[in-house]
Amino acid sequence: DPFRTKNRVFIIHKLFAPFGKMPRYDDRSGTTRLYVGRLSSRTRSRDLEDLFSRYGRVRDVDMKRDFAFVEFSDSRDADDARYSLNGREVDGSRIIVEFAKGGPRGQGG
């Protein structure tokens, strides 16, 4: 029943909103690429691959200086990782995990 499912998500959002936690299901279904911010200088690409692969098949980790992009094979796995890891402490730094805005740079078309 779609109404019950939407209502449940709404109720969950209302319960967690005061605590700063995002609702479980994001409306950007189909997105497989995550932005990971506030990374410690000690965090390496392999660390992120190990951490994120707990949620599904990781296709790519594009590491920058203090942020990275993690690409999953399946959007549901990306959503699971986003929900579970956003705000988590990694190498002494509380990371940000959210859906990446736009596609990877350098892909012309």
DSSP file (Angstrom, degrees, kcal/mol; ACC not computed):
  #  RESIDUE AA STRUCTURE BP1 BP2  ACC     N-H-->O    O-->H-N    N-H-->O    O-->H-N    TCO  KAPPA ALPHA  PHI   PSI    X-CA   Y-CA   Z-CA
    1    1 A D     >        0   0    0      0, 0.0     4,-1.8     0, 0.0     3,-0.2   0.000 360.0 360.0 360.0 112.2    0.0    0.0    0.0
    2    2 A P  H  >  +     0   0    0      0, 0.0     4,-2.8     0, 0.0     5,-0.3   0.844 360.0  57.0 -61.0 -35.2    1.8    3.2   -1.2
    3    3 A F  H  > S+     0   0    0      1,-0.2     4,-2.8     2,-0.2     5,-0.2   0.930 107.1  47.7 -63.1 -44.1    0.0    5.4    1.3
    4    4 A R  H  > S+     0   0    0     -3,-0.2     4,-2.3     2,-0.2    -1,-0.2   0.895 113.0  49.0 -64.6 -39.5    1.2    3.4    4.3
    5    5 A T  H  X S+     0   0    0     -4,-1.8     4,-2.2     2,-0.2    -2,-0.2   0.944 114.4  44.2 -65.8 -47.7    4.7    3.4    3.0
    6    6 A K  H  X S+     0   0    0     -4,-2.8     4,-2.5     1,-0.2    -2,-0.2   0.906 113.9  51.3 -62.5 -41.2    4.8    7.2    2.3
    7    7 A N  H  X S+     0   0    0     -4,-2.8     4,-2.6    -5,-0.3    -1,-0.2   0.898 108.8  51.1 -62.9 -40.7    3.1    7.8    5.7
    8    8 A R  H  X S+     0   0    0     -4,-2.3     4,-2.7     2,-0.2    -1,-0.2   0.916 110.5  48.3 -63.8 -43.7    5.7    5.6    7.5
    9    9 A V  H  X S+     0   0    0     -4,-2.2     4,-2.7     2,-0.2    -2,-0.2   0.911 111.6  51.0 -62.7 -41.7    8.6    7.6    5.8
   10   10 A F  H  X S+     0   0    0     -4,-2.5     4,-2.3     2,-0.2    -2,-0.2   0.927 111.5  46.9 -60.7 -45.8    6.9   10.8    6.8
   11   11 A I  H  X S+     0   0    0     -4,-2.6     4,-2.1     2,-0.2    -2,-0.2   0.917 112.1  49.9 -64.1 -43.6    6.6    9.7   10.4
   12   12 A I  H  X S+     0   0    0     -4,-2.7     4,-2.4     1,-0.2     5,-0.3   0.918 109.8  51.9 -60.8 -42.9   10.2    8.5   10.5
   13   13 A H  H  X S+     0   0    0     -4,-2.7     4,-2.5     1,-0.2    -2,-0.2   0.925 109.8  48.9 -58.9 -44.8   11.3   11.9    9.1
   14   14 A K  H  < S+     0   0    0     -4,-2.3    -1,-0.2     1,-0.2    -2,-0.2   0.849 111.8  49.9 -65.2 -34.2    9.3   13.7   11.8
   15   15 A L  H  < S+     0   0    0     -4,-2.1    -1,-0.2     1,-0.2    -2,-0.2   0.899 120.7  33.0 -70.1 -40.4   10.9   11.5   14.5
   16   16 A F  H ><>S+     0   0    0     -4,-2.4     5,-1.6     1,-0.2     3,-1.4   0.676  96.0  84.8 -93.3 -18.6   14.5   11.9   13.4
   17   17 A A  G ><5S+     0   0    0     -4,-2.5     3,-1.6     1,-0.3    -1,-0.2   0.876  87.1  55.1 -54.9 -41.9   14.3   15.5   12.0
   18   18 A P  G 3 5S+     0   0    0      0, 0.0    -1,-0.3     0, 0.0    -2,-0.1   0.776 108.2  51.0 -63.4 -21.6   14.9   17.1   15.5
   19   19 A F  G < 5S-     0   0    0     -3,-1.4    -2,-0.2    -4,-0.2     3,-0.1   0.377 116.3-113.2 -96.5   3.7   18.1   15.0   15.8
   20   20 A G  T < 5 +     0   0    0     -3,-1.6     2,-0.4    -4,-0.4    -3,-0.2   0.570  69.9 138.7  79.9   9.0   19.5   16.0   12.4
   21   21 A K      < -     0   0    0     -5,-1.6    -1,-0.3    -8,-0.1    -2,-0.1  -0.722  51.2-126.0 -90.2 136.2   19.2   12.6   10.8
   22   22 A M        -     0   0    0     -2,-0.4     4,-0.1     1,-0.1    -1,-0.0  -0.395  34.4 -91.2 -75.6 155.4   17.9   12.5    7.3
   23   23 A P        -     0   0    0      0, 0.0    -1,-0.1     0, 0.0   -13,-0.1  -0.316  39.1-114.0 -63.1 154.6   14.9   10.3    6.3
   24   24 A R  S    S+     0   0    0    -15,-0.1     2,-0.6     1,-0.1    59,-0.1   0.881  97.5  51.1 -61.3 -44.9   15.9    6.8    5.2
   25   25 A Y  S    S-     0   0    0    -16,-0.0     2,-0.3    58,-0.0    -1,-0.1  -0.856  71.3-155.2-106.8 124.2   14.8    7.0    1.6
   26   26 A D        -     0   0    0     -2,-0.6     3,-0.1     1,-0.1    53,-0.0  -0.648  19.4-131.1 -91.7 150.1   15.9    9.8   -0.6
   27   27 A D  S    S+     0   0    0     -2,-0.3     2,-0.9     1,-0.2    -1,-0.1   0.443  89.5  89.3 -83.0   2.5   13.8   10.8   -3.6
   28   28 A R    >   +     0   0    0      3,-0.0     3,-1.5     2,-0.0    -1,-0.2  -0.342  63.0 175.9 -93.3  55.0   16.8   10.8   -5.9
   29   29 A S  T 3   +     0   0    0     -2,-0.9     3,-0.1     1,-0.2    -2,-0.1  -0.285  60.1  40.0 -61.1 143.4   16.4    7.2   -6.8
   30   30 A G  T 3  S+     0   0    0      1,-0.3     2,-0.4     2,-0.0    -1,-0.2   0.250  80.1 128.3 101.4 -11.7   18.9    6.0   -9.4
   31   31 A T    <   +     0   0    0     -3,-1.5    -1,-0.3     1,-0.1    48,-0.2  -0.659  25.1 169.7 -81.9 128.0   21.9    7.9   -8.1
   32   32 A T        +     0   0    0     -2,-0.4    40,-2.8    -3,-0.1     2,-0.5   0.460  50.3  88.1-113.3  -4.7   24.9    5.7   -7.5
   33   33 A R  E     -A   71   0A   0     38,-0.2    67,-2.6    67,-0.2     2,-0.4  -0.856  56.0-166.0-107.6 126.5   27.5    8.4   -6.9
   34   34 A L  E     -AB  70  99A   0     36,-3.0    36,-2.2    -2,-0.5     2,-0.5  -0.864  15.6-139.9-111.9 142.6   28.2    9.7   -3.4
   35   35 A Y  E     -AB  69  98A   0     63,-3.5    63,-2.2    -2,-0.4     2,-0.5  -0.859  17.4-164.7 -92.5 132.3   30.1   12.7   -2.2
   36   36 A V  E     -AB  68  97A   0     32,-3.0    32,-2.2    -2,-0.5     3,-0.2  -0.964  16.0-179.2-122.0 112.7   32.2   12.0    0.9
   37   37 A G  E     + B   0  96A   0     59,-2.5    59,-2.0    -2,-0.5    30,-0.2  -0.600  48.8  37.5-113.4 170.7   33.4   15.2    2.7
   38   38 A R  S    S+     0   0    0     28,-0.4    29,-0.2    57,-0.2     2,-0.2   0.861  72.8 176.1  60.0  41.6   35.5   16.2    5.7
   39   39 A L        -     0   0    0     27,-2.5    -1,-0.2    -3,-0.2     2,-0.1  -0.497  30.9-115.4 -76.5 145.1   38.0   13.4    5.3
   40   40 A S    >   -     0   0    0     50,-0.3     3,-1.2    -2,-0.2    -1,-0.1  -0.417  22.3-118.1 -71.0 153.0   41.0   13.1    7.5
   41   41 A S  T 3  S+     0   0    0      1,-0.2    -1,-0.1    -2,-0.1    50,-0.1   0.671 115.6  59.8 -66.9 -14.6   44.4   13.5    5.9
   42   42 A R  T 3  S+     0   0    0     49,-0.2     2,-0.3     2,-0.1    -1,-0.2   0.658  81.0 102.9 -85.0 -17.1   45.1    9.9    7.1
   43   43 A T    <   -     0   0    0     -3,-1.2     2,-0.2    47,-0.1    -4,-0.0  -0.502  55.6-164.3 -74.3 131.9   42.2    8.4    5.2
   44   44 A R     >  -     0   0    0     -2,-0.3     4,-1.8     1,-0.1     3,-0.3  -0.710  34.0-107.1-112.7 163.5   43.2    6.6    2.0
   45   45 A S  H  > S+     0   0    0     -2,-0.2     4,-2.4     1,-0.2     5,-0.2   0.886 120.5  53.9 -55.2 -42.8   41.3    5.4   -1.0
   46   46 A R  H  > S+     0   0    0      1,-0.2     4,-2.5     2,-0.2    -1,-0.2   0.865 104.2  55.7 -63.6 -36.6   41.6    1.8    0.1
   47   47 A D  H  > S+     0   0    0     -3,-0.3     4,-2.4     2,-0.2    -1,-0.2   0.924 109.9  45.7 -60.4 -44.4   40.1    2.7    3.5
   48   48 A L  H  X S+     0   0    0     -4,-1.8     4,-3.1     2,-0.2     5,-0.3   0.907 111.1  52.3 -66.6 -41.5   37.0    4.2    1.8
   49   49 A E  H  X S+     0   0    0     -4,-2.4     4,-1.9     1,-0.2    -2,-0.2   0.923 111.8  46.5 -60.7 -43.8   36.7    1.2   -0.5
   50   50 A D  H  < S+     0   0    0     -4,-2.5     4,-0.4     2,-0.2    -2,-0.2   0.920 116.2  45.2 -62.7 -44.6   36.8   -1.2    2.5
   51   51 A L  H >< S+     0   0    0     -4,-2.4     3,-0.9    -5,-0.2    -2,-0.2   0.942 118.2  40.3 -65.9 -49.6   34.3    0.9    4.5
   52   52 A F  H >< S+     0   0    0     -4,-3.1     3,-2.0     1,-0.2     4,-0.3   0.777 101.3  70.3 -75.5 -26.5   31.8    1.5    1.6
   53   53 A S  G >< S+     0   0    0     -4,-1.9     3,-0.6    -5,-0.3    -1,-0.2   0.634  81.3  76.6 -69.2 -10.5   32.0   -2.0    0.2
   54   54 A R  G <  S+     0   0    0     -3,-0.9    -1,-0.3    -4,-0.4    -2,-0.2   0.717  98.3  46.3 -65.2 -19.2   30.1   -3.2    3.3
   55   55 A Y  G <  S-     0   0    0     -3,-2.0     2,-0.3     1,-0.3    -1,-0.2   0.482 128.7 -56.4-104.2  -5.4   27.0   -1.8    1.7
   56   56 A G  S <  S-     0   0    0     -3,-0.6     2,-0.5    -4,-0.3    -1,-0.3  -0.920  81.5 -29.7 153.0-176.9   27.4   -3.2   -1.9
   57   57 A R        -     0   0    0     -2,-0.3    16,-2.2    -3,-0.1     2,-0.5  -0.547  52.9-149.7 -74.0 119.5   29.7   -3.4   -4.9
   58   58 A V  E     -C   72   0A   0     -2,-0.5    14,-0.3    14,-0.2     3,-0.1  -0.798  13.1-174.1 -90.8 123.7   31.9   -0.2   -5.2
   59   59 A R  E     -     0   0A   0     12,-2.9     2,-0.3    -2,-0.5    13,-0.2   0.820  65.9  -3.2 -85.3 -34.5   32.7    0.6   -8.8
   60   60 A D  E     -C   71   0A   0     11,-1.5    11,-3.0     2,-0.0     2,-0.5  -0.987  46.5-156.3-160.7 145.2   35.1    3.5   -8.2
   61   61 A V  E     -C   70   0A   0     -2,-0.3     2,-0.8     9,-0.2     9,-0.2  -0.979  13.3-167.4-123.8 116.4   36.6    5.6   -5.4
   62   62 A D  E     -C   69   0A   0      7,-3.1     7,-1.9    -2,-0.5     2,-0.4  -0.857  14.3-161.0-107.1  97.3   37.8    9.0   -6.7
   63   63 A M  E     +C   68   0A   0     -2,-0.8     5,-0.2     5,-0.2     2,-0.1  -0.640  15.0 172.8 -87.9 130.7   40.0   10.4   -3.9
   64   64 A K        -     0   0    0      3,-2.7    -1,-0.0    -2,-0.4     4,-0.0  -0.221  51.9 -74.2-110.2-154.7   40.7   14.2   -3.7
   65   65 A R  S    S-     0   0    0     -2,-0.1     3,-0.0     1,-0.1    -2,-0.0   0.996 118.6  -5.7 -73.3 -64.9   42.5   16.0   -0.9
   66   66 A D  S    S+     0   0    0     -3,-0.0   -27,-2.5   -28,-0.0   -28,-0.4   0.138 132.8  43.9-119.8  19.6   39.9   16.2    1.9
   67   67 A F        -     0   0    0    -29,-0.2    -3,-2.7   -30,-0.2     2,-0.3  -0.950  60.0-168.8-150.8 170.8   36.9   14.7    0.0
   68   68 A A  E     -AC  36  63A   0    -32,-2.2   -32,-3.0    -2,-0.3     2,-0.4  -0.969  20.2-127.4-154.4 164.8   36.1   11.8   -2.4
   69   69 A F  E     -AC  35  62A   0     -7,-1.9    -7,-3.1    -2,-0.3     2,-0.5  -0.989  20.4-163.3-118.2 132.6   33.5   10.4   -4.7
   70   70 A V  E     -AC  34  61A   0    -36,-2.2   -36,-3.0    -2,-0.4     2,-0.5  -0.973   4.7-158.6-118.1 124.8   32.4    6.8   -4.2
   71   71 A E  E     -AC  33  60A   0    -11,-3.0   -12,-2.9    -2,-0.5   -11,-1.5  -0.900   6.7-163.8-108.3 125.8   30.5    5.1   -7.1
   72   72 A F  E     - C   0  58A   0    -40,-2.8   -14,-0.2    -2,-0.5     3,-0.1  -0.636  25.5-131.4-100.0 161.4   28.3    2.1   -6.4
   73   73 A S  S    S+     0   0    0    -16,-2.2     2,-0.4    -2,-0.2   -15,-0.1   0.781  95.9  42.1 -77.6 -28.7   26.9   -0.4   -8.9
   74   74 A D  S  > S-     0   0    0    -17,-0.4     4,-1.7   -42,-0.1     3,-0.4  -0.969  71.3-142.8-127.0 133.8   23.4   -0.1   -7.4
   75   75 A S  H  > S+     0   0    0     -2,-0.4     4,-2.2     1,-0.2     5,-0.1   0.806 102.3  58.4 -64.8 -30.5   21.6    3.0   -6.3
   76   76 A R  H  > S+     0   0    0      2,-0.2     4,-2.2     1,-0.2    -1,-0.2   0.879 105.6  49.5 -67.9 -35.9   20.0    1.2   -3.3
   77   77 A D  H  > S+     0   0    0     -3,-0.4     4,-2.5     2,-0.2    -2,-0.2   0.895 109.7  51.6 -67.2 -39.7   23.5    0.3   -2.0
   78   78 A A  H  X S+     0   0    0     -4,-1.7     4,-2.6     1,-0.2    -2,-0.2   0.914 110.4  48.8 -61.5 -42.7   24.5    4.0   -2.4
   79   79 A D  H  X S+     0   0    0     -4,-2.2     4,-2.5     2,-0.2    -2,-0.2   0.896 110.0  51.4 -65.0 -41.0   21.5    5.0   -0.4
   80   80 A D  H  X S+     0   0    0     -4,-2.2     4,-2.3     2,-0.2    -2,-0.2   0.928 112.4  46.0 -60.4 -45.4   22.2    2.5    2.3
   81   81 A A  H  X S+     0   0    0     -4,-2.5     4,-2.8     2,-0.2     5,-0.3   0.914 111.9  51.3 -64.8 -43.5   25.8    3.7    2.6
   82   82 A R  H  X S+     0   0    0     -4,-2.6     4,-1.6     1,-0.2    -2,-0.2   0.934 113.3  45.0 -57.8 -47.7   24.7    7.4    2.7
   83   83 A Y  H  < S+     0   0    0     -4,-2.5    -1,-0.2     1,-0.2    -2,-0.2   0.902 119.8  39.6 -64.9 -42.4   22.2    6.7    5.4
   84   84 A S  H  < S+     0   0    0     -4,-2.3    -2,-0.2    -5,-0.2    -1,-0.2   0.823 121.8  37.4 -80.3 -32.3   24.5    4.6    7.6
   85   85 A L  H >< S+     0   0    0     -4,-2.8     3,-2.3    -5,-0.2     2,-0.2   0.650  80.1 111.8-101.5 -16.4   27.8    6.5    7.2
   86   86 A N  T 3< S+     0   0    0     -4,-1.6    10,-0.2    -5,-0.3     3,-0.1  -0.423  93.6  10.6 -62.2 124.2   26.8   10.2    7.1
   87   87 A G  T 3  S+     0   0    0      8,-2.5    -1,-0.3     1,-0.3     2,-0.2   0.428  96.6 137.6  88.2  -0.4   28.1   11.8   10.3
   88   88 A R    <   -     0   0    0     -3,-2.3     7,-2.6     7,-0.2     2,-0.5  -0.496  58.0-114.2 -80.3 148.8   30.2    8.8   11.2
   89   89 A E  E     +D   94   0B   0      5,-0.3     2,-0.4    -2,-0.2     5,-0.3  -0.723  36.3 176.1 -86.6 126.4   33.7    9.2   12.6
   90   90 A V  E >  S-D   93   0B   0      3,-3.0     3,-1.7    -2,-0.5   -50,-0.3  -0.991  71.2 -15.2-131.9 122.2   36.4    7.9   10.3
   91   91 A D  T 3  S-     0   0    0     -2,-0.4   -49,-0.2     1,-0.3   -48,-0.1   0.854 130.7 -50.9  51.8  39.0   40.1    8.4   11.2
   92   92 A G  T 3  S+     0   0    0      1,-0.2     2,-0.4   -52,-0.1    -1,-0.3   0.509 119.9 102.8  82.8   4.6   39.1   11.0   13.8
   93   93 A S  E <  S-D   90   0B   0     -3,-1.7    -3,-3.0   -53,-0.0     2,-0.9  -0.975  71.2-129.0-124.9 135.1   37.0   13.1   11.5
   94   94 A R  E     -D   89   0B   0     -2,-0.4    -5,-0.3    -5,-0.3    -6,-0.1  -0.709  37.7-147.0 -82.4 108.0   33.2   13.1   11.3
   95   95 A I        -     0   0    0     -7,-2.6    -8,-2.5    -2,-0.9     2,-0.5  -0.316   7.7-136.8 -81.1 157.1   32.5   12.6    7.6
   96   96 A I  E     -B   37   0A   0    -59,-2.0   -59,-2.5   -10,-0.2     2,-0.4  -0.941  20.1-174.8-106.8 131.1   29.7   13.9    5.4
   97   97 A V  E     +B   36   0A   0     -2,-0.5     2,-0.3   -61,-0.2   -61,-0.2  -0.975  19.8 142.1-129.7 119.1   28.1   11.4    3.0
   98   98 A E  E     -B   35   0A   0    -63,-2.2   -63,-3.5    -2,-0.4     2,-0.1  -0.956  57.1 -76.3-147.6 164.6   25.5   12.7    0.5
   99   99 A F  E     -B   34   0A   0     -2,-0.3   -65,-0.3   -65,-0.2     2,-0.1  -0.427  55.6-112.1 -63.8 135.4   24.5   12.1   -3.1
  100  100 A A        -     0   0    0    -67,-2.6     2,-0.6   -30,-0.2   -67,-0.2  -0.403  24.7-125.8 -68.2 144.1   26.9   13.8   -5.5
  101  101 A K  S    S-     0   0    0     -2,-0.1    -1,-0.1     2,-0.1   -67,-0.0  -0.828  73.4 -11.7 -93.3 124.6   25.5   16.7   -7.4
  102  102 A G  S    S-     0   0    0     -2,-0.6     3,-0.1     2,-0.0    -2,-0.0  -0.154  95.0 -63.4  78.1-178.6   25.9   16.3  -11.1
  103  103 A G        -     0   0    0      1,-0.2    -2,-0.1     4,-0.1     4,-0.0  -0.389  67.0 -65.6 -98.3 177.9   28.1   13.7  -12.9
  104  104 A P    >   -     0   0    0      0, 0.0     3,-0.9     0, 0.0    -1,-0.2  -0.350  57.2-112.8 -62.6 142.5   31.8   13.1  -12.8
  105  105 A R  T 3  S+     0   0    0      1,-0.2     3,-0.1    -3,-0.1    -3,-0.0  -0.412  96.7  40.6 -73.6 153.0   33.9   15.9  -14.4
  106  106 A G  T 3  S+     0   0    0      1,-0.2     2,-1.1    -2,-0.1    -1,-0.2   0.430  78.2 118.3  90.7  -1.9   35.7   15.2  -17.6
  107  107 A Q    <   -     0   0    0     -3,-0.9    -1,-0.2    -4,-0.0    -4,-0.1  -0.785  48.1-169.7 -99.3  92.8   33.0   13.1  -19.2
  108  108 A G              0   0    0     -2,-1.1    -3,-0.0     1,-0.1     0, 0.0  -0.254 360.0 360.0 -75.7 166.6   32.1   15.1  -22.2
  109  109 A G              0   0    0     -2,-0.0    -1,-0.1     0, 0.0    -2,-0.0   0.402 360.0 360.0 171.0 360.0   29.1   14.5  -24.4
